[in-house]
Amino acid sequence: MSLSDKLTIDRRRLKQLLRELKKWKAPATVLLSLYIPPGRPISDVMSMLRQEFSITDNIKLKQTREAVQRALKSAMDRLSMLSKVPPNGLVIFCGEDMQTKDFVCLMFSPPEPVPIYFYRTDKMFHTEFLEDMVEENEVYGLIIVERDQATLGLLKGNRLVVLEELSDYIPGKHQRGGQSQRRYSRIIEQMVDNFYKRVGEHANKAFLPYLEKGVLKGILVGGPAYSKQDFLEGKYLDYRLQQKILRPLIDVSYQGWAGLSEMVQKAGDTIKGQRYMETAKAVEEFKLHLAKDDGLAIYGEREIKEALKMGAVKFIIVDEERGDIDELEDLAKKTGAKVYLISDTLPEGEWLRKTFQGLVGVLRYRIS
């Protein structure tokens, strides 16, 4: 494997890196960000960095000057190891925490082509050009709607996210205030219509960007009684989103996160194979074996790694925040064990993290 190949990272690793890089802050402009698109000659980039280094002598504060020079020198050292830019380009982040003196310098090739040639030293690392690359390529829009309340959410990979909760005051349909029933009903219908329009506008704003990126797989719509049907028949959504509505519509008892979770669970057949659903099923299987105490539920880092090496593991469930995911995935791949990454948006995510350090599994057969 060439050095260029070794530099290439996948979406999950990029997501972890971005999370860490965003924590870095500096009181002065000493954190270096460099984006090199495919095809850019390394000699050109090196020439630019040398020029930048030559003008650092003009920085008056010694601590700042030395921090910037260290970042530039480290970036050039890493870049000099390559003869050409990898097919997807290169990204380099180098910088020093001026208080703790901790230093980081990362060079990698992202999972998609670098979109821009960009260099800057700043008080933060510029990660914004990589954000789109960690977006899930399988997204479902979620709408729970009733006449006076609505919840908008997203199902992205193994994450269930509440985007917005909307509400309005809509009075009951009974006679009041001496108004004729017909006139009063028209007023209420207009209020409901206005609320549905508001929900549609917010849903369009939330979901159309994913549609335009080509990652919106579908939209689940739920709610009580006839509200969800009235909402769709009124065509309050953009016509392009209307075409993404998944059937059947789903009866849901709650709003908010609880309602979204209920809707996703009830839509199991409609979104079969989606990662959140598969992970939820794996968690339920682990809990079942744990309750039965049949020897197939396994936990503990040492125990699981040994069982993986034996080929005895059917699947493992891993907290996506663990630092040894790469090692676990490598062990699992060798024997065909499945790996499910669990996020804190799954109800059992926190339970698995606190009780089992975010690592459990199910065995193919009992082992002593």
N, C-alpha and C positions, 0 to 999 in steps of 0.2 A: 504493500500500500504506500503510495507516494505521500509526501508531506501535505500536498494540496488536498488529497482525499481525507487525511486525518483532521484537517481543519474544518471540514464540513460538519455542521450540526443539524439536528432535526428540530421540529417545532417545539417539542416538549423541553429540550435542553435550552433552546432560545428563550422560552418563557421563563425558565428558572434564572437564566442570566439577566434578563431584563428586570426581573423582580429584585435581584441583588444590586444591579447597577443604579437603580432608582434610589437606593438608600444613600448613595454617595453624594455628599454636599461639601462645598468648600467656601471659605470666606473670600477667596480671590479666584481669578480665572486661571486655574491650574489643571483642570480636568480636560484631557484631550479626547476628542471624538474625530474619527477619520473614516469616511466611507469611500471605497474605491469600486466603481462599477466594472463589470466584465469588459475586458479588452483594453483597459487603461494600462499603458506601459509602466512598469514598476520604476523604471529610470526617471520618468516624469514626476512621479510621486516623491521619490527620494530627493530629487532636486528641489522640490517645493519645501520638503521638511528641512533640508539643510539651510535653505534661505530663511525659513522661520527661526531656526536655531541661531543663525547669525545675528538676528535682530533682538534676541532675548537679552543681550547685554544692555539694552536700553531700559530694561525693567529696573526701577529704582530700588524696590524692596528686595533685599537679598533672599529672604525666605521664599518669596514668590518666584523670583528669578530662578533659584535653584530647583524649585518644584516643577516649573515649566520645562526647564532644560532636562530634568530627569525623565519627564514624560516623553519629550521629543526623542531623546536618545534611545529610550526603550522601544518606542515605536519604530525607529529606524533599524535598530538591532533585529527586531523580529521580521521586518519587511525584507531585510537583506538576505534572509534565509531562503527566499523564494526567487525563482527565475521568471515566473509570470503569475499573473493574477488568476485564481481559480475560475471556473466557468460561471459561478454565481457571484463573483466579486469578493471583496474583502471588507471586513469591518474591524477597526482597532480602537480600543478604549484603554487609555493609560492615565493614571493620576495618583496623587498622594493626598492622604488625609493629613493636613498640615498640623493637626493637634496630636494625633496618635502616631503619626509617621507611617501608618499602614499604607501599603502601595499595591496597586493592582494594574496589570497590563494584560489585556486579552486581545487575541487576534483570531478571528474565525471567519468561515464562509457560511452565510446564512442559507436556509432552505429554499429561498427564492432569490432571483437576481437583485443585486443592490441597485436601487432606482436612481441614485444621485451621486455626484462627486462632491464631497463636502468635507471641510476641515474647520475645526474651531476648538479653542481652549476656552472653557467657561467655568462657572461655579457649579455646574452639574454636567452629567454625561447626556449627550443628545441621542436618546433612544427612539425618538418619535418616528424615524424612517423605517423602523423595524416592527412597529406595533401591528401593522396590517398582516405581517407574516405569521403572527401567533393567533390570529383569528381562526376559529374553527371553520372547516370547510363543509360542515354539516350543521345547519342552524334551523330550528323550528321556532316560529312565532307563536305566542300563546295569548289568547284573549278570553277572559271571563267577563261576561257582560249581563247586567240586569238593568231595569229601568232607571235606577238611581245610583248604581255603583259599577265599577269596572276595575279589572286588574290586567295590566299588560306585562308579559314576561318573555323570556327567551330560554330555550333549551339548547345549550351549546356544548356539544361533546358530553362530558360527564358533569356539567354544571347546569343547575336550574336557577335562574336569576329573575328577581322581581324588578321590572323597569319602572313601573309607575302604578299608583293606585288613585283612581278618580272617583269623585262622588258629587252628588248634587241633591238638593231638596226637591222631591217630587211628592206632592200631597196625594192622599188616597183618592179613590174614585167616587166616594160617597157624596151625597148632596150636602152643601154647606153654604152659609152666608146668603141665603135667599136667591142664589143664582139658579137659572134653569139647569137641569141635569145635562142637557145637550151642550149648552154653552160652556159649562164647567168641564165637561169631558173633553171639549175641543182645546181648552186651555191646557189641560193636563197632557193631552196628546202632543201639543206643540212643545211643552217643556221636555217631554220624553224625547221627542224628535231632536231638539236642540242638544240634549245630553248625548244621544247617539252620534250626532254630528261631531261633537267634541271628542268622543272616544275614537271615531274614525280618523279624525285629523291627527290625534296623538299616535294612533297605530300606524298611520302612513309614515309619519316622521320617524318612528322607531324601526319599522321593518323594511321600508323601501331601500335604504342603503345596502342591506344584506341581499335583497333581490337583485340590485344592480351589480353587486359583486359576484352574483351567481352561486351564492352559498345557501340561500333560503330554500330548504327542502319542502316546506309546507307550513300551514298555519292551523293550529288546533283552536276551535272555538267552543266554549262551554258556558254554562249558566243555568239558572233555574227556569223551569216551565217554558214559556214561549219567547222569552226575551232574546235569546240567542238567535232564534229563527227570524224574529222581527228585525233584528239588527242586520242580518245578512240580506234579507229580502229588501230592506231599505237602501241597499247598495251604498252604505256609508264609507266603505273602504275603496281605495283606488282600484280600478278595474283589474290591474295586474295582480294585486294581492287577492282579489276575489277569486282569481283563477287558481290560487294556491291553497284555498280552503280544503281541508281534509274532512272527509265524511266517515262515519256519522258525527253529528254534533253531539256534545257530551253533557249529560246532566251533572252539574257540580253544585255542592251544597254551601261552599265557602268562597270568600274572596281572599286576596293576599296570597302569601306563600303556601298556606295550607290548601287553598283552592287550586293553585297551580299544580301542586304535588298530587292532589287527588285526580285532577284532569289527566296528567301524564300517566298515572298508574292505570286509569281506566282506558287509556288510548293504547294499551300494550300491543294489540294486534295491528293497529294502524301504523305504529312506528317501530315495529318489531326489528330488532337488531341494532337499534340506536344505543349508543354507549351508556347513557345514563340508565336506560332500562336494563341492559345486560349487567351492569354493575349492581343495580338494585336487586336483581335476581340472584346474583352471586352472594350478596350479603345475606339474603334470606336463606339460601342453602347452607351457608356457614352457621347461621343462628339455629337452624333446624338440627344440624348434626351436633352442635354444642348442647342444645337442650336434650337431645336423645342420649348424649354421652356414649356414642357408639365408637369412639376412637378415631373418627374421620376428620373431626375439626382439629386444626393445629394452629398453634401460635407460639411466639417466642422466636427471636431472630436466629439464634443458633439452631433450634430445632427445625425451623423452616428451611434454612440453608442446607442442613444435612439431608433433609428429606428431598429437597430439589436435586441434590447430587445423586441420590439413590434412584431418582426417576419416579418417586412415589406420589408426587403432587399433581392433583388435577388442575387446581388453579390457586393463585394467591391474590389477595386484595391488599393494595398498598396505598398508604396516604401519599398524595402527590407532593407533599412537602418533605418527605424523607430524602436524605442525601445519598442513599445507596441504591436508588432505583435502577441505575445502569447495571450494577452488579447483579441485582435480583433478576432483571430482565435477561441478562446473559445466561444465568443459571437456568432460568425457566425455558429459554429458547432451545437449549441443548436436549431437553427431554419432552418438549411439546406441551409444557404446562402453560396455561393461559395466565395473563397478568391483567388485573383490573385496577385502574387508578381511581381512587375515591377522593372527592373534594369535600370541603366542609358544607357544601350546599345539600348534600345527601344527609337525611336526618341522622343516620348512624355514623356519619363521618367523625363527629366529635367523640362519640362513644368508643369507636375503634381506636382513636388516637389516645384517649386517656386510659382506656382499659388494657389495650394490647400494643401500645406504642406504634399504632398505625400499620400493623403487619399481621395478617392472619391468612389462613388457607384451608383448603379441603383436600384430603388425600384420596388417591385412587383406591387404596387398600390400607388396612390397618398395619402399622409397624410397631415393633416393640421399642 
